[in-house]
Amino acid sequence: MTDKKKIVVLAGATGALGSDIAQALLEKPNVQLRLLVRPESVGKLATLKQRGAEIVEFDLQQEGNDQQLVDGLNGAFSLISALNGGKEIIVDTQAKMLNAARAAHVRRFIPSDFSYNIFGLDEGDNPNSDDRRAFAKVADAGRGDVEVVHILNGAFLDKRIVFGFLGAFDLQQHEALLWGDGDAVTDVTTYRDTGRYAAEVAVDDAQVPAVFEVAGEVLTFNQLVKAYEEASGKSLTIVNKGSYADLDREIEARLKAEPGNFYAWLPLMYYRGSFGGKGKLHAIANDRYPSVKPETVQDYVRREKL
Ligand SMILES: NC(=O)c1ccc[n+]([C@@H]2O[C@H](COP(=O)([O-])OP(=O)(O)OC[C@H]3O[C@@H](n4cnc5c(N)ncnc54)[C@H](OP(=O)(O)O)[C@@H]3O)[C@@H](O)[C@H]2O)c1
């Protein structure tokens, strides 16, 4: 007896989040995973190929290959984008993917949002969020039969983001860097758990809300510091950097001084959205997929021995 497997197509499997989504999908016995990858990156997918993923070499940014993309989606239940990049990727390439999904009668498209609440931010607060809202508008304007599901998960709890990129912690110096009062509530989820939730959304037979929110833990900056201290057994000094108004001024000054150097100002924009309350999620729905038991901050700090 052969059960028909659900085909899930994923673009971005060579990336940090995409590889976790791919692992989560490969753990599902009833899924056939198909990976779209640009030719120069095929070699990065050797392990996933060995584990049974089908690899389709495809240059999403090349012009004139739309029909080939539709063919590549043949029989797919869901299409997931875990791509990263600027407007040309998030708006233009994802619009091309969505159009192809519509033509191929794919049930669901999951764009590469995986963020705090991009819909709570104002234009200019964060150019990455602006791009994601711009894609959401394009998707709404051309509404077809494909369900577009924006997955929001707060900040990635991992070393790369909450304990790295955001500039909220300097663990070498045993410091937590505080802008504002540290009492606004925020949401954090690991890459791995976000990958698991994305896999669940991708195979869900029922309709999924257009904005689907999950969180490993909901807590304030001050609680985050305490959770780290309890789990690691190490204490942190809180360094007061200034008020939220000071942070806004700092972002503006850095943008003006180095508009082309996003490392100078983008982390602070994410810090502002995460710990200033504007990016707070409002309809967290972890319980839709109880098989995913997301890690808390303490779980993660212990696992990574931070
Ligand atoms: N919530 C948070 O805290 C947080 C933090 C970080 C990221 N994110 C979001 O998570 C999502 C994934 O980010 P990530 O950190 O996993 O990104 P990443 O590690 O940089 O991976 C990016 C992926 O996009 C692919 N890609 C980029 N340009 C491409 C192109 N022109 N054609 C085909 N593929 C292309 C890369 O493929 P190649 O290997 O071919 O380059 C790679 O697979 C993004 O939406 C990002 O904004 C959220």
The ligand as a MOL file (V3000), in Angstrom:
LIG
                    3D

  0  0  0     0  0            999 V3000
M  V30 BEGIN CTAB
M  V30 COUNTS 48 52 0 0 0
M  V30 BEGIN ATOM
M  V30 1 N 12.9180 36.9460 14.0300 0
M  V30 2 C 14.2310 37.0960 14.0230 0
M  V30 3 O 14.8490 37.3650 15.0560 0
M  V30 4 C 14.9880 36.8730 12.7650 0
M  V30 5 C 16.3720 36.9010 12.7600 0
M  V30 6 C 17.0550 36.5990 11.5980 0
M  V30 7 C 16.3580 36.3130 10.4410 0
M  V30 8 N 14.9980 36.3320 10.4650 0 CHG=1
M  V30 9 C 14.2060 36.0430 9.2500 0
M  V30 10 O 14.2610 34.6610 8.9640 0
M  V30 11 C 14.2220 34.4770 7.5470 0
M  V30 12 C 15.3990 33.5900 7.1220 0
M  V30 13 O 16.5940 34.2150 7.5540 0
M  V30 14 P 17.9610 33.4030 7.7990 0
M  V30 15 O 18.6310 34.0230 8.9580 0
M  V30 16 O 17.6820 31.9390 7.8120 0 CHG=-1
M  V30 17 O 18.7400 33.8060 6.4730 0
M  V30 18 P 20.1150 33.2270 5.9170 0
M  V30 19 O 20.7460 32.2710 6.8490 0
M  V30 20 O 20.9180 34.4250 5.4610 0
M  V30 21 O 19.6570 32.4230 4.6130 0
M  V30 22 C 19.1620 33.1080 3.5040 0
M  V30 23 C 18.6710 32.1010 2.4760 0
M  V30 24 O 18.1760 32.8400 1.3520 0
M  V30 25 C 18.7800 32.3200 0.1860 0
M  V30 26 N 18.9150 33.3620 -0.8260 0
M  V30 27 C 19.3280 34.6290 -0.6530 0
M  V30 28 N 19.3410 35.2710 -1.8380 0
M  V30 29 C 18.9000 34.3710 -2.7580 0
M  V30 30 C 18.6800 34.4280 -4.1670 0
M  V30 31 N 18.9140 35.5360 -4.8630 0
M  V30 32 N 18.2290 33.3060 -4.7830 0
M  V30 33 C 17.9970 32.1840 -4.0930 0
M  V30 34 N 18.1960 32.0590 -2.7640 0
M  V30 35 C 18.6360 33.1490 -2.1210 0
M  V30 36 C 20.1350 31.8160 0.6200 0
M  V30 37 O 20.5890 30.8960 -0.3440 0
M  V30 38 P 22.1420 30.7650 -0.7820 0
M  V30 39 O 22.7370 29.7010 0.1000 0
M  V30 40 O 22.0510 30.3550 -2.2030 0
M  V30 41 O 22.7940 32.1020 -0.5700 0
M  V30 42 C 19.7700 31.1740 1.9520 0
M  V30 43 O 19.2170 29.8950 1.7360 0
M  V30 44 C 14.2310 35.8730 6.9330 0
M  V30 45 O 12.9210 36.2780 6.6540 0
M  V30 46 C 14.7940 36.7440 8.0380 0
M  V30 47 O 14.3770 38.0760 8.0030 0
M  V30 48 C 14.3000 36.5850 11.5900 0
M  V30 END ATOM
M  V30 BEGIN BOND
M  V30 1 1 1 2
M  V30 2 2 2 3
M  V30 3 1 2 4
M  V30 4 1 4 5
M  V30 5 2 4 48
M  V30 6 2 5 6
M  V30 7 1 6 7
M  V30 8 2 7 8
M  V30 9 1 8 9
M  V30 10 1 8 48
M  V30 11 1 9 10
M  V30 12 1 9 46
M  V30 13 1 10 11
M  V30 14 1 11 12
M  V30 15 1 11 44
M  V30 16 1 12 13
M  V30 17 1 13 14
M  V30 18 2 14 15
M  V30 19 1 14 16
M  V30 20 1 14 17
M  V30 21 1 17 18
M  V30 22 2 18 19
M  V30 23 1 18 20
M  V30 24 1 18 21
M  V30 25 1 21 22
M  V30 26 1 22 23
M  V30 27 1 23 24
M  V30 28 1 23 42
M  V30 29 1 24 25
M  V30 30 1 25 26
M  V30 31 1 25 36
M  V30 32 1 26 27
M  V30 33 1 26 35
M  V30 34 2 27 28
M  V30 35 1 28 29
M  V30 36 1 29 30
M  V30 37 2 29 35
M  V30 38 1 30 31
M  V30 39 2 30 32
M  V30 40 1 32 33
M  V30 41 2 33 34
M  V30 42 1 34 35
M  V30 43 1 36 37
M  V30 44 1 36 42
M  V30 45 1 37 38
M  V30 46 2 38 39
M  V30 47 1 38 40
M  V30 48 1 38 41
M  V30 49 1 42 43
M  V30 50 1 44 45
M  V30 51 1 44 46
M  V30 52 1 46 47
M  V30 END BOND
M  V30 END CTAB
M  END
